[in-house]
Amino acid sequence: MTPEEQITSLRNKLHHYNYLYYNKDESLISDLEFDMLLKKLEKLEKKYPQFYDENSPTVRVGGEITKKFKSFSHRYPMYSLANTYSKNEIIEWIKRIEKKYGNKVNDFNCELKFDGASINLYYERGKLKRALTRGDGIKGDDVTLNIKTIKNIPLILNGIYPEKFEIRGEVILPIDSFINLNNERKAKGLPLFSNPRNTASGSLKLQDSKEVASRKLKCFFYSVVGENSSIYHSELLEKSRQWGFFIPESMKRANSINEIFDFIDFWEKKKSELPYEIDGIVIKVNSIKIQNELDFTSKVPRWAISYKFKAERQSTKLLSVTYQVGRTGAITPVANFEPINLSGTIVKRASLHNSDQIEKLGLRIGDYVYVEKGGEIIPKIVGFDKLRRPSLVNDIKFIENCPDCGSKLEKIQGEAQHYCKAENNCKTQIIGKIQHFVSRKGMNIEGFGSERVSLLFNEGIINNIADIYEVEIEKLINLEGMAEKSALNLIESIKQSKKQPFQKVLFSIGIRHVGETVASKLANHFESIDNLINSSYDDLVSVEEIGEKIVNSVKNYFENPENLLIIERLSDADINFKIDKTKNKSNILNGDIIVISGTFENLTREKIKQLVLENGGKLSSAVNSKTKIIIGGESIGPTKKQKAKLLNIPIISENDFLKMLNT
């Protein structure tokens, strides 16, 4: 055998043994024999580096150092799931699905909700090419080197698989591995980790991949993305099991609400017997066609829901209430209590949200309050022990003035929150606005993290978002922790942010209640900041899905002379305050409102959406009298069909749509 043939043969054997051991629980050779083969491969690879393979079994042991994790966009966003704690809400969810789909739906896939860190893996021609963390759902960090050390993740696939696809899973730390890891740290005098979930998540961002390899992480897979040959989600998971992925045997197909509830009840009782942590059940519509028809909201898939198990509850003494100022001026009361261990984490504070919530709970300082973790993540107070209430009355009186700037607080009619209205004179609000402006979802100015924003503000270099575009490199170089190269990179990133489209800018300036979706609707409707500033109440309220609360917030923002001055300065700095129609391929659609429904043969829904916007159209999810065209694929929603017929709205195919653009 030539050296190359020896290396290839060893790699194939080791991949096969790894797959059987970690996915099939079968061991054809002893650990010693496996290690001997691995060492033999390592020696050969070292001797013949020309036969390097990034997916060799030897990468499992780690050893490479990553100084910085680069960020990349997900090809398909990694949405969160809608959560529920009530079986009645599951029934309501199914009713909403059937109403939107227009037919009875009785085929679901039930899966355990693993408590770990989400990961997205990209495979090409059967080889792992990239692994990204969930990040913010739009972008994630490249942790490929660390992921390759997890032994039940296949580096080379088996059987017949798509040429390119993505698969998503949850990286978890088994309970035994967590206990052993903490015992080792205790023996070395190191701080102990709080819980398996946080440890798994933190492990993915370790710089030393050898350290990641030592932690014995596992990955359970739950979703294949970008592969449409299967009819059912469960069928696709079964296929991926054959390719080499670890798909838990616990998943079950359910054909009725009672079968779903049986699955929930079974695992709520049995979860403590599992060798890893779960925090609930995920229920998914099994038909991929129906999934595509239901699509997503701006935040969650409509075709899946997470049922969370009842949270652990602890009692502790309420010591005080402090108040925090948000970037929009909202005042949030925070309860401070004696520390407790809740679901493996030390907790000593929880948000009380607003004055109405304090009044509803009827809390007093000194009460013994019941604390739970909402969704096993966010601590919340759910009540107090009336029998242990102290005799002295110590009511919680909501503050009247801003804890930061001292301005009088206001409570807007119809809202639960108190607000500090001194938005341009309140330090916490100003810093929060700048942090929001430079964030990844905002203007995406790299190297401008939260701490650096605070530093530049405290040093008097920036006092508002417009000052960012007047920062001089000389002032940056003299700052603590800012070398010349970092300063140059920051200046360049600030310059690059001027290319952000109008809808991003509108979201970034931080108007209360104007999130990404609302900003996009306003930008596409008014097309420039001047049109938006000069718009009337009726103009604003005519925009689809824009209600009175948003309208009032937008009007209030632009009625403030200080905000208008900031907009003017940003405009002078060449920030993009209008829709750039020159980037459009055409204006054939001329502002027409278009609805997309169904599944398509040649184009993805995202590509069709992109083409609509590039050719001057506007998108909507609802069919109404303003809808000009419906681009319909297979399995178009019956409700949409019915409305289209009633309103005489044409339904065209993707091919008709492309012909329309080509004319």
For each residue, the residues with C-beta under 8 A, 3 or more apart:
1: 5 6 9
2: 5 6
3: 6 7 44 47 48 51
4: 7 8 48 51
5: 1 2 8 9
6: 1 2 3 9 10 44
7: 3 4 10 11 41 44 45 48 51
8: 4 5 11 12
9: 1 5 6 12 13
10: 6 7 13 14 37 40 41 44
11: 7 8 14 15 41 53 56 57
12: 8 9 15 16
13: 9 10 16 17 37
14: 10 11 17 18 34 37 38 41 57
15: 11 12 18 19 57 154 155 156
16: 12 13 19 20
17: 13 14 20 21 27 28 29 34 37
18: 14 15 21 22 57 60 151
19: 15 16 22 23 24 154 158 244
20: 16 17 23 24 26 27 28
21: 17 18 24 25 26 27 151
22: 18 19 151 152 218 246
23: 19 20 152 241 244 245 246
24: 19 20 21
25: 21
26: 20 21
27: 17 20 21 30
28: 17 20
29: 17 33 34 37
30: 27 33 34
31: 34 35
32: 35 36
33: 29 30 36 37
34: 14 17 29 30 31 37 38
35: 31 32 38 39
36: 32 33 39 40
37: 10 13 14 17 29 33 34 40 41
38: 14 34 35 41 42 57 58 61
39: 35 36 42 43
40: 10 36 37 43 44
41: 7 10 11 14 37 38 44 45 56 57 58
42: 38 39 45 46 58
43: 39 40 46 47
44: 3 6 7 10 40 41 47 48
45: 7 41 42 48 49 51 52 56 58
46: 42 43 49
47: 3 43 44
48: 3 4 7 44 45 51
49: 45 46 52
50:
51: 3 4 7 45 48
52: 45 49 56
53: 11 56
54: 59 127
55: 59 127 128 148 155 156
56: 11 41 45 52 53 59 155
57: 11 14 15 18 38 41 60 155
58: 38 41 42 45 61
59: 54 55 56 62 145 148 149 155
60: 18 57 148 149 151 213
61: 38 58 149 210 213
62: 59 145 146 149 208 209 210 211 212 213 214
63: 208 209 210
64: 145 209
65: 207 208 209
66: 69 145 146 207 209
67: 207
68:
69: 66 141 142 143 205
70: 141 142
71: 135 139 140 141 142 440
72: 130 132 139 140 142
73: 138 139
74: 77 78 120 132 135 137 138 139 140
75: 122 166 225 226
76: 166 225 226 606
77: 74 137 138 296
78: 74 118 120 134 135 137 140 168
79: 137 296 299 300 301
80: 137 299 300
81: 282 300 301 304 305 306
82: 93 300 304 305 306
83: 280 305 306 307 308 375
84: 89 90 93 305 306 307 308
85: 89 307 308 310
86: 89 90
87: 90 91 261 264 307
88: 91 92
89: 84 85 86 92 93
90: 84 86 87 93 94 257 260 261 283 305 307
91: 87 88 94 95 257
92: 88 89 95 96
93: 82 84 89 90 96 97 305
94: 90 91 97 98 105 257
95: 91 92 98 99
96: 92 93 99 100 302
97: 93 94 100 101 105 285 290 294 302 303
98: 94 95 101 102 103 104 105
99: 95 96 102 639
100: 96 97 293 294 302 637 639
101: 97 98 105 290 293 294 637 638
102: 98 99 637 638 639 642
103: 98 638
104: 98
105: 94 97 98 101 108 285 287 290
106: 255 256
107: 232 253 254 255 285 286 287
108: 105 253 254 255 260 283 284 285 286
109: 232 233 234 237 251 252 253 254 283 284 286
110: 251 252 253 254 259 260 263 264 281 282 283 284
111: 222 248 250 251 281 282 284
112: 248 250 251 267 274 278 281 282
113: 278 279 280 281 282 306 308
114: 170 172 220 222 276 277 278
115: 170 172 196 197 276 277 278 279 376
116: 170 171 172 173 196 197 200 201 220 277
117: 133 134 170 171 172 197 200 201 204
118: 78 133 134 168 169 170 171
119: 131 132 133 134 143 147 168 169 170 171 204 219
120: 74 78 131 132 133 134 140 166 167 168 225
121: 128 130 131 147 153 166 167 168 169
122: 75 128 129 130 131 132 164 165 166
123: 126 127 128 129 157 161 164 165 166 167
124: 127 129 163 164
125: 163 164
126: 123 156 157 161
127: 54 55 123 124 155 156 157
128: 55 121 122 123 131 144 147 148 153 154 155 156
129: 122 123 124 144
130: 72 121 122 142 144
131: 119 120 121 122 128 142 143 144 146 147 148
132: 72 74 119 120 122 135 140 141 142 143
133: 117 118 119 120 140 141 143 204 205
134: 78 117 118 119 120 137 140
135: 71 74 78 132 138 139 140 141
136: 139 140 440 441
137: 74 77 78 79 80 134
138: 73 74 77 135 440 441
139: 71 72 73 74 135 136 440
140: 71 72 74 78 120 132 133 134 135 136
141: 69 70 71 132 133 135 205
142: 69 70 71 72 130 131 132
143: 69 119 131 132 133 146 147 204 205
144: 128 129 130 131 147 148
145: 59 62 64 66 148 149 209
146: 62 66 131 143 149 150 203 204 205 206 209 212
147: 119 121 128 131 143 144 150 153 171 204 219
148: 55 59 60 128 131 144 145 153 155 209
149: 59 60 61 62 145 146 209 210 212 213 217
150: 146 147 153 171 212 217 218 219
151: 18 21 22 60
152: 22 23 218 219 246
153: 121 128 147 148 150 219 245
154: 15 19 128 157 158 243 244 245
155: 15 55 56 57 59 127 128 148
156: 15 55 126 127 128 244
157: 123 126 127 154 161 243 244
158: 19 154 161 242 243 244
159: 242 243
160:
161: 123 126 157 158 165 239 243
162: 165 226 227 229
163: 124 125
164: 122 123 124 125 226
165: 122 123 161 162 224 225 226 227
166: 75 76 120 121 122 123 224 225 226
167: 120 121 123 221 223 224 225 240 245
168: 78 118 119 120 121 221 222 223 224 225
169: 118 119 121 219 220 221 222 223 245
170: 114 115 116 117 118 119 219 220 222
171: 116 117 118 119 147 150 200 201 203 204 217 218 219
172: 114 115 116 117 196 197 200 217 218 219 220 276 277
173: 116 177 178 181 196 197 199 200 203 215 216 217 218 276
174: 177 178 196 216 218 275 276
175: 178 179 196 275 276 277
176: 179 180 275
177: 173 174 180 181 196 215 216 217
178: 173 174 175 181 182 193 195 196 199
179: 175 176 182 183
180: 176 177 183 184
181: 173 177 178 184 185 193 199 215
182: 178 179 185 186 192 193
183: 179 180 186 187
184: 180 181 187 188
185: 181 182 188 190 191 192 193
186: 182 183 189 190 192
187: 183 184
188: 184 185
189: 186
190: 185 186
191: 185
192: 182 185 186
193: 178 181 182 185 198 199 202
194: 198 199 344 345 346
195: 178 198 199 277 343 344 345
196: 115 116 172 173 174 175 177 178 199 200 276 277 344
197: 115 116 117 172 173 200 201 277
198: 193 194 195 201 202 345
199: 173 178 181 193 194 195 196 202 203 215
200: 116 117 171 172 173 196 197 203 204 217
201: 116 117 171 197 198 204 205
202: 193 198 199 205 206
203: 146 171 173 199 200 206 211 212 215 217
204: 117 119 133 143 146 147 171 200 201 212
205: 69 133 141 143 146 201 202
206: 146 202 203 209 211 212
207: 65 66 67
208: 62 63 65 211 212
209: 62 63 64 65 66 145 146 148 149 206 212 213
210: 61 62 63 149 213 214
211: 62 203 206 208 214 215
212: 62 146 149 150 203 204 206 208 209 215 217
213: 60 61 62 149 209 210
214: 62 210 211
215: 173 177 181 199 203 211 212
216: 173 174 177
217: 149 150 171 172 173 177 200 203 212
218: 22 150 152 171 172 173 174 246 276
219: 119 147 150 152 153 169 170 171 172 246
220: 114 116 169 170 172 246 247 248
221: 167 168 169 237 240 245 246 247
222: 111 114 168 169 170 237 247 282
223: 167 168 169 233
224: 165 166 167 168 227 236 237 239 240
225: 75 76 120 165 166 167 168
226: 75 76 162 164 165 166
227: 162 165 224 230 236
228: 288 599
229: 162
230: 227 233 235 236 239 288
231: 235 287 288 289
232: 107 109 235 236 286 287 288
233: 109 223 230 236 237 284 285 286 287 288 291
234: 109 237 238 251 253 286
235: 230 231 232 238 239
236: 224 227 230 232 233 239 240 288
237: 109 221 222 224 233 234 240 241 247 251
238: 234 235 241 242 247
239: 161 224 230 235 236 242 243
240: 167 221 224 236 237 243 245 247
241: 23 237 238 245 246 247
242: 158 159 238 239
243: 154 157 158 159 161 239 240
244: 19 23 154 156 157 158
245: 23 153 154 167 169 221 240 241
246: 22 23 152 218 219 220 221 241
247: 220 221 222 237 238 240 241 251
248: 111 112 220 251
249:
250: 111 112 267
251: 109 110 111 112 234 237 247 248
252: 109 110 259 263
253: 107 108 109 110 234 286
254: 107 108 109 110 259 260 263 283
255: 106 107 108 259
256: 106 259 260
257: 90 91 94 260 261
258: 261 262
259: 110 252 254 255 256 262 263
260: 90 108 110 254 256 257 263 264 283
261: 87 90 257 258 264 265
262: 258 259 265 266
263: 110 252 254 259 260 266 267 281
264: 87 110 260 261 267 268 281 307
265: 261 262 268 269
266: 262 263 269 270
267: 112 250 263 264 270 271 278 281
268: 264 265 271 309 310
269: 265 266
270: 266 267 273 274
271: 267 268 274 278 309
272:
273: 270
274: 112 270 271 277 278
275: 174 175 176
276: 114 115 172 173 174 175 196 218
277: 114 115 116 172 175 195 196 197 274
278: 112 113 114 115 267 271 274 309
279: 113 115 308 309 375 376
280: 83 113 306 307 308 309 376
281: 110 111 112 113 263 264 267 306 307
282: 81 110 111 112 113 222 304 305 306 307
283: 90 108 109 110 254 260 304 305 306 307
284: 108 109 110 111 233 291 303 304
285: 97 105 107 108 233 290 291 294 303 304
286: 107 108 109 232 233 234 253
287: 105 107 231 232 233 290 291
288: 228 230 231 232 233 236 291 292
289: 231 292 293 599 634 635
290: 97 101 105 285 287 293 294 303 635
291: 233 284 285 287 288 294 301 303
292: 288 289 295 598 599 605 635
293: 100 101 289 290 597 598 599 635 636 637
294: 97 100 101 285 290 291 301 302 303
295: 292 301 302 605 621
296: 77 79 299 300 301 302
297: 300 301 302
298: 515 516 517
299: 79 80 296
300: 79 80 81 82 296 297 304
301: 79 81 291 294 295 296 297 304
302: 96 97 100 294 295 296 297
303: 97 284 285 290 291 294
304: 81 82 282 283 284 285 300 301
305: 81 82 83 84 90 93 282 283
306: 81 82 83 84 113 280 281 282 283
307: 83 84 85 87 90 264 280 281 282 283
308: 83 84 85 113 279 280 311 375 376
309: 268 271 278 279 280
310: 85 268
311: 308 343 372 373 374 375 376
312: 342 343 372 373
313: 370 371 372 382
314: 340 341 342 370 371
315: 368 369 370 371 385
316: 337 338 339 340 368 369 371
317: 337 338 366 367 368 369
318: 321 335 336 337 363 364 365 366 367 368 369 381 384
319: 336 337 338 365
320: 335 336 365
321: 318 333 334 335 336 352 358 365 396
322: 333 334 336 403
323: 331 332 333 334 399 403
324: 331 332 334 403 428
325: 329 330 331 402 403 404 420 426 428 429 432
326: 329 330 331 332 428 429 432
327: 428 429 431 432 433 435 436 510
328: 419 423 429 432 510 512
329: 325 326 419 420 421 422 423 426 429 512
330: 325 326 417 418 419
331: 323 324 325 326 399 402 403 409 417 418 419 420
332: 323 324 326 351 352 353 354
333: 321 322 323 351 352 353 354 355 357 358 396 398
334: 321 322 323 324 349 350 351 352
335: 318 320 321 349 350 351 352 363 369 381
336: 318 319 320 321 322 348 349
337: 316 317 318 319 340 348 349 350 369 371
338: 316 317 319 348
339: 316 346 347 348
340: 314 316 337 346 347 348 371
341: 314 344 345 346 347
342: 312 314 345 346 347 371 372 373 379
343: 195 311 312 373 376
344: 194 195 196 341
345: 194 195 198 341 342 373
346: 194 339 340 341 342
347: 339 340 341 342 350 371 373 379
348: 336 337 338 339 340
349: 334 335 336 337 379
350: 334 335 337 347 371 378 379 380 381
351: 332 333 334 335 378 380
352: 321 332 333 334 335 357 358 361 363 381
353: 332 333 356 357 416
354: 332 333 357 358 416 417 418
355: 333 358 359 398 411 416 418
356: 353 359 360 416
357: 333 352 353 354 360 361 416
358: 321 333 352 354 355 361 363 396 398
359: 355 356 362
360: 356 357
361: 352 357 358 381 383 384
362: 359 384
363: 318 335 352 358 367 369 381 384 396
364: 318 367 389 390 393 394 395 396
365: 318 319 320 321 394 396
366: 317 318 389 390 392 394
367: 317 318 363 364 384 385 388 389 390
368: 315 316 317 318 384 385 388 389
369: 315 316 317 318 335 337 363 381 383 384 385
370: 313 314 315 381 382 383 384 385
371: 313 314 315 316 337 340 342 347 350 379 380 381 382
372: 311 312 313 342 379 380 382
373: 311 312 342 343 345 347 376 377 378 379 380
374: 311 377 378 379 380
375: 83 279 308 311 378
376: 115 279 280 308 311 343 373
377: 373 374
378: 350 351 373 374 375
379: 342 347 349 350 371 372 373 374
380: 350 351 371 372 373 374
381: 318 335 350 352 361 363 369 370 371 384
382: 313 370 371 372
383: 361 369 370
384: 318 361 362 363 367 368 369 370 381 389
385: 315 367 368 369 370 388 389
386: 389
387:
388: 367 368 385
389: 364 366 367 368 384 385 386
390: 364 366 367 394
391:
392: 366
393: 364
394: 364 365 366 390
395: 364
396: 321 333 358 363 364 365
397:
398: 333 355 358 418
399: 323 331 403 409
400: 408 409
401: 406 407 408 409
402: 325 331 405 406 407 408 409 420 422 426
403: 322 323 324 325 331 399
404: 325 420 426 427 428 429
405: 402 420 422 425 426 427
406: 401 402
407: 401 402 420 421 422 425 426
408: 400 401 402
409: 331 399 400 401 402 418 419 420
410: 418 419 421
411: 355 415 417 418 419
412: 415 417 419
413:
414: 549
415: 411 412 549
416: 353 354 355 356 357
417: 330 331 354 411 412
418: 330 331 354 355 398 409 410 411
419: 328 329 330 331 409 410 411 412
420: 325 329 331 402 404 405 407 409 423 426 429
421: 329 407 410
422: 329 402 405 407 425 426 429
423: 328 329 420 426 429 430 433 560
424: 429 430 464 560 562 563
425: 405 407 422 430
426: 325 329 402 404 405 407 420 422 423 429 430
427: 404 405 430 431 457
428: 324 325 326 327 404 431 432
429: 325 326 327 328 329 404 420 422 423 424 426 432 433
430: 423 424 425 426 427 433 434 457 463 464
431: 327 427 428 434 435 453 454 457
432: 325 326 327 328 428 429 435 436
433: 327 423 429 430 436 437 464 465 510
434: 430 431 437 438 453 457 462 464 465 468
435: 327 431 432 438 439 450 453
436: 327 432 433 439 442 508 510
437: 433 434 442 443 465 468 508 509 510
438: 434 435 442 443 444 445 448 453 468 497
439: 435 436 442 443 444 508
440: 71 136 138 139 444
441: 136 138 444 507 516
442: 436 437 438 439 504 507 508
443: 437 438 439 497 500 504 505 508
444: 438 439 440 441 497 500 504
445: 438 448 468 490 493 494 497
446: 489 490 493
447: 452 486 489 490 493
448: 438 445 452 453 468 490 493 494
449: 452 453
450: 435 453 454
451: 454 455
452: 447 448 449 455 456
453: 431 434 435 438 448 449 450 456 457 462
454: 431 450 451 457 458
455: 451 452 458 459 479 480
456: 452 453 459 461 462 471 479
457: 427 430 431 434 453 454 460 461 462 463
458: 454 455
459: 455 456 475 479
460: 457 463
461: 456 457 467 471 475 476 479
462: 434 453 456 457 467 468 471
463: 430 457 460 467
464: 424 430 433 434 467 566
465: 433 434 437 468 508 509 510 566 570
466: 469 470 565 566 569 570 573
467: 461 462 463 464 470 471
468: 434 437 438 445 448 462 465 471 494
469: 466 494 498 569 570 573 575
470: 466 467 573
471: 456 461 462 467 468 475 476 490 491 494
472: 475 476
473: 476 477 487 488 491
474: 477 478
475: 459 461 471 472 478 479
476: 461 471 472 473 479 482 486 487 490 491
477: 473 474 482 483 484 487
478: 474 475 482
479: 455 456 459 461 475 476 482
480: 455
481:
482: 476 477 478 479 486 487 490
483: 477 486 487
484: 477 487 488
485: 488 489
486: 447 476 482 483 489 490
487: 473 476 477 482 483 484 490 491
488: 473 484 485 491 492
489: 446 447 485 486 492 493
490: 445 446 447 448 471 476 482 486 487 493 494
491: 471 473 476 487 488 494 495
492: 488 489 495 496
493: 445 446 447 448 489 490 496 497
494: 445 448 468 469 471 490 491 497
495: 491 492 498
496: 492 493 499
497: 438 443 444 445 493 494 500
498: 469 495 573 574 575 576
499: 496 576
500: 443 444 497 504 505 508 575 576
501: 504 505 523 576 579 580
502: 505 506 523 527 528 529 576 577 578 579 580
503: 506 507 516 519 520 522 523 524
504: 442 443 444 500 501 507 508 519
505: 443 500 501 502 508 509 570 575 576 577
506: 502 503 509 511 514 519 522 523 529 532
507: 441 442 503 504 514 515 516 519 520
508: 436 437 439 442 443 465 500 504 505
509: 437 465 505 506 566 567 570
510: 327 328 433 436 437 465 514
511: 506 514 553 554 557
512: 328 329 553 556 557
513: 518 549 550 553
514: 506 507 510 511 518 519 522 550 553 554
515: 298 507 518 519
516: 298 441 503 507 519 520
517: 298 520 521
518: 513 514 515 521 522 545 546 550
519: 503 504 506 507 514 515 516 522 523
520: 503 507 516 517 523 524
521: 517 518 524 525 543 544 545 546
522: 503 506 514 518 519 525 526 532 543 546 554
523: 501 502 503 506 519 520 526 527 579
524: 503 520 521 527 579 613 618
525: 521 522 543 618
526: 522 523 531 532 535 539
527: 502 523 524 531 578 579
528: 502 531 532 577 578 579
529: 502 506 532 533 567 571 577 578
530: 533 534 577 578
531: 526 527 528 534 535
532: 506 522 526 528 529 535 554 558
533: 529 530 558 564 567
534: 530 531
535: 526 531 532 539 540
536: 539 540
537: 540 541 551 555
538: 541 542
539: 526 535 536 542 543
540: 535 536 537 543 546 550 551 554 555
541: 537 538 546 547 548 551
542: 538 539 546
543: 521 522 525 539 540 546
544: 521 593 620 622 626
545: 518 521
546: 518 521 522 540 541 542 543 550 551
547: 541 550 551
548: 541 551 552
549: 414 415 513 552 553
550: 513 514 518 540 546 547 553 554
551: 537 540 541 546 547 548 554 555
552: 548 549 555 556
553: 511 512 513 514 549 550 556 557
554: 511 514 522 532 540 550 551 557 558
555: 537 540 551 552 558 559
556: 512 552 553 559 560
557: 511 512 553 554 560 563
558: 532 533 554 555 563 564
559: 555 556
560: 423 424 556 557 563 564
561: 564 565
562: 424 565 566
563: 424 557 558 560 566 567
564: 533 558 560 561 567 568
565: 466 561 562 568 569
566: 464 465 466 509 562 563 569 570
567: 509 529 533 563 564 570 571 577
568: 564 565 571 572
569: 466 469 565 566 572 573
570: 465 466 469 505 509 566 567 573 575 577
571: 529 567 568 574 575 577
572: 568 569
573: 466 469 470 498 569 570
574: 498 571
575: 469 498 500 505 570 571
576: 498 499 500 501 502 505 580
577: 502 505 528 529 530 567 570 571
578: 502 527 528 529 530
579: 501 502 523 524 527 528
580: 501 502 576 583
581: 584 587 616
582:
583: 580 614
584: 581 587 613 614 615 616
585: 611 614 615 661
586: 614 615 616 661
587: 581 584 590 615 616
588: 615 616 660 661 663
589: 592 594 612 615 616 617 618 628
590: 587 616 617
591: 616 617 618
592: 589 616 617 618 628 629
593: 544 617 618 619 620 626 627 628
594: 589 612 617 618 619 620 627 628 629 630 631
595: 619 620 621 622 623 627 629 630 631 640
596: 605 608 609 612 619 630 631
597: 293 630 631 632 633 636 637 640
598: 292 293 632 633 634 635 636 637
599: 228 289 292 293 633 634 635
600: 603 604 605 608 633 634 654
601: 633 634 654
602: 654 655
603: 600 607 608 611 654
604: 600 607 608
605: 292 295 596 600 608 609
606: 76 609 610
607: 603 604 610 611
608: 596 600 603 604 605 611 612 631 654 657
609: 596 605 606 612 613 619
610: 606 607 613 614
611: 585 603 607 608 614 615 657 661
612: 589 594 596 608 609 615 617 618 619 631
613: 524 584 609 610 617 618 619
614: 583 584 585 586 610 611
615: 584 585 586 587 588 589 611 612 661
616: 581 584 586 587 588 589 590 591 592
617: 589 590 591 592 593 594 612 613
618: 524 525 589 591 592 593 594 612 613
619: 593 594 595 596 609 612 613
620: 544 593 594 595 623 624 626 627
621: 295 595
622: 544 595 627
623: 595 620 627 630 639 640 643 644 647 649
624: 620 627 643 647
625: 647
626: 544 593 620
627: 593 594 595 620 622 623 624 630 644 647 649
628: 589 592 593 594 649
629: 592 594 595 649 650 651 652 657
630: 594 595 596 597 623 627 636 640 644 649 650 651 652
631: 594 595 596 597 608 612 651 652 653 654 657
632: 597 598 636 640 641 651 652 653
633: 597 598 599 600 601 636 653 654
634: 289 598 599 600 601
635: 289 290 292 293 598 599
636: 293 597 598 630 632 633 640 641 651
637: 100 101 102 293 597 598 640 641
638: 101 102 103 641 642
639: 99 100 102 623 642 643
640: 595 597 623 630 632 636 637 643 644
641: 632 636 637 638 644 645 651
642: 102 638 639 645 646
643: 623 624 639 640 646 647 649
644: 623 627 630 640 641 647 648 649 650 651
645: 641 642 648
646: 642 643
647: 623 624 625 627 643 644
648: 644 645
649: 623 627 628 629 630 643 644
650: 629 630 644
651: 629 630 631 632 636 641 644
652: 629 630 631 632 656 657 660
653: 631 632 633 656 657
654: 600 601 602 603 608 631 633 657 658
655: 602 658 659
656: 652 653 659 660
657: 608 611 629 631 652 653 654 660 661
658: 654 655 661 662
659: 655 656 662 663
660: 588 652 656 657 663
661: 585 586 588 611 615 657 658
662: 658 659
663: 588 659 660
